Amino acid sequence: MSHNTFGHLFRVTTWGESHGPALGCVVDGCPPGIRLTLGEIQSWMDKRKPGQSRFVTQRREDDIVKILSGVMFDDDGETMITTGTPISMLIENTDQRSKDYGEIARRYRPGHADFTYDLKYGIRDYRGGGRSSARETAARVAAGAVARKVLPDLVVRGALVQIGKHKINRENWDWAQVDQNPFFCPDQQMVPVWEEYLDSIRRAGSSIGAVVEVVADNVPAGLGAPIYSKLDQDIASLLMSINAVKGVEIGEGFASAELSGEENADEMRTGNDGTPLFLSNHAGGILGGISTGQPVVARFAIKPTSSILTERQSIDADGNNVEVRTKGRHDPCVGIRAVPIGEAMVACAIVDHYLRDRGQTGRLR
Ligand SMILES: Cc1cc2nc3c(=O)[nH]c(=O)nc-3n(C[C@H](O)[C@H](O)[C@H](O)COP(=O)(O)O)c2cc1C
């Protein structure tokens, strides 16, 4: 299976399977001299790890990151300094239950990657989905934690804005709320609604889709390229690479189809300090593939978890009609744990473009 790498100058390769001994990544191209601690990386891992509430999978993984290469320790014994060589990070899998997956060894879960993996490779690690499992995304979050340190002023935050038909009220948006509830929800009033709703989904052995929004503040103006490496294009590509993502928007996204030119144009003035001032941000911080200096805003839709307890019609590897009911521990709404993953992908895309911009223009933005 090829194509396990993304990025150009901040280049990330992930490896490992859901039910193997470990998984991880190699970050190649991180500049030398970046200072970071394991605790800083771990804090992002902790946001994504499973088992933190009844609304996510009960698989128990500590997701402790070990750094194998690419750093030297400072005299305090805690701060690591990147050396410019490949940073290899390893995360052990400690809570596999492969027997849960025996029944789907030859049966294809509708909506999952089982059918296409068999079709393409002729062999499939059915235990937890192997490489198609979102366990792989733990490694992306570790890479994203390193990316954030390359551009320390960059602030990339994500929030869940919709579960099923229940959308947040954007007027209640409060970033301080996001870490105060199990959903990464910025609207305090929506939390009890989602709680009740997801409890009913969970009890029914079903699942539901969601929408995640990621906002990047302090993105330097001038990152990106106008044609084949638009910043929005690369962000969309990385967000779409996350398991179960079925739609990506930048700025107004699909809603811009309903706007007039007057409504959609982000008018400009020169601000009091002499710098350009945008009066709105329908563009999501990117014009012509290049960042404007406004917040970069991306949204992605996540489909409902396909592994559900309800029996669904499918076929097996021999072409027999079968019924599939997926046991095991699954997220009833994968959108929740996708929030830190989306943040990591946006951080990696922006930092990759930052290094590419510096390489081409020689400017320190
Ligand atoms: C955080 C996260 C957790 C996930 N957990 C599960 C799960 O427990 N069961 C499942 O069937 N799919 C889960 N998925 C989705 C599958 O990995 C995904 O649907 C599958 O690989 C097929 O790929 P596709 O949906 O992108 O086509 C999860 C996705 C994410 C982002």
The ligand as an SDF file (V2000), in Angstrom:
LIG
                    3D

 31 33  0  0  0  0  0  0  0  0999 V2000
  -11.9880    9.5520   14.9340 C   0  0  0  0  0  0  0  0  0  0  0  0
  -12.5850    8.5220   14.0460 C   0  0  0  0  0  0  0  0  0  0  0  0
  -13.0090    7.3170   14.6010 C   0  0  0  0  0  0  0  0  0  0  0  0
  -13.6070    6.3450   13.8070 C   0  0  0  0  0  0  0  0  0  0  0  0
  -14.0420    5.2020   14.4010 N   0  0  0  0  0  0  0  0  0  0  0  0
  -14.7410    4.3150   13.6580 C   0  0  0  0  0  0  0  0  0  0  0  0
  -15.3440    3.1760   14.2680 C   0  0  0  0  0  0  0  0  0  0  0  0
  -15.2520    2.9800   15.4760 O   0  0  0  0  0  0  0  0  0  0  0  0
  -16.0220    2.3100   13.4590 N   0  0  0  0  0  0  0  0  0  0  0  0
  -16.1670    2.5180   12.1160 C   0  0  0  0  0  0  0  0  0  0  0  0
  -16.8080    1.7390   11.4420 O   0  0  0  0  0  0  0  0  0  0  0  0
  -15.6190    3.5920   11.5280 N   0  0  0  0  0  0  0  0  0  0  0  0
  -14.9210    4.4970   12.2480 C   0  0  0  0  0  0  0  0  0  0  0  0
  -14.3780    5.5920   11.6330 N   0  0  0  0  0  0  0  0  0  0  0  0
  -14.5540    5.7670   10.1850 C   0  0  0  0  0  0  0  0  0  0  0  0
  -13.8050    4.7660    9.3420 C   0  0  0  0  0  0  0  0  0  0  0  0
  -12.4350    4.7730    9.6450 O   0  0  0  0  0  0  0  0  0  0  0  0
  -14.0340    5.0780    7.8620 C   0  0  0  0  0  0  0  0  0  0  0  0
  -15.3870    5.2540    7.5990 O   0  0  0  0  0  0  0  0  0  0  0  0
  -13.5270    3.9680    6.9750 C   0  0  0  0  0  0  0  0  0  0  0  0
  -12.1200    3.9320    7.0280 O   0  0  0  0  0  0  0  0  0  0  0  0
  -13.9390    4.0960    5.5020 C   0  0  0  0  0  0  0  0  0  0  0  0
  -13.3980    5.2440    4.9430 O   0  0  0  0  0  0  0  0  0  0  0  0
  -14.3060    6.4100    4.3560 P   0  0  0  0  0  0  0  0  0  0  0  0
  -15.4450    6.5680    5.3060 O   0  0  0  0  0  0  0  0  0  0  0  0
  -13.4140    7.6160    4.3460 O   0  0  0  0  0  0  0  0  0  0  0  0
  -14.7840    5.9860    3.0050 O   0  0  0  0  0  0  0  0  0  0  0  0
  -13.7530    6.5740   12.4080 C   0  0  0  0  0  0  0  0  0  0  0  0
  -13.3290    7.7820   11.8510 C   0  0  0  0  0  0  0  0  0  0  0  0
  -12.7570    8.7660   12.6560 C   0  0  0  0  0  0  0  0  0  0  0  0
  -12.3360   10.0640   12.0560 C   0  0  0  0  0  0  0  0  0  0  0  0
  1  2  1  0
  2  3  1  0
  2 30  2  0
  3  4  2  0
  4  5  1  0
  4 28  1  0
  5  6  2  0
  6  7  1  0
  6 13  1  0
  7  8  2  0
  7  9  1  0
  9 10  1  0
 10 11  2  0
 10 12  1  0
 12 13  2  0
 13 14  1  0
 14 15  1  0
 14 28  1  0
 15 16  1  0
 16 17  1  0
 16 18  1  0
 18 19  1  0
 18 20  1  0
 20 21  1  0
 20 22  1  0
 22 23  1  0
 23 24  1  0
 24 25  2  0
 24 26  1  0
 24 27  1  0
 28 29  2  0
 29 30  1  0
 30 31  1  0
M  END
$$$$
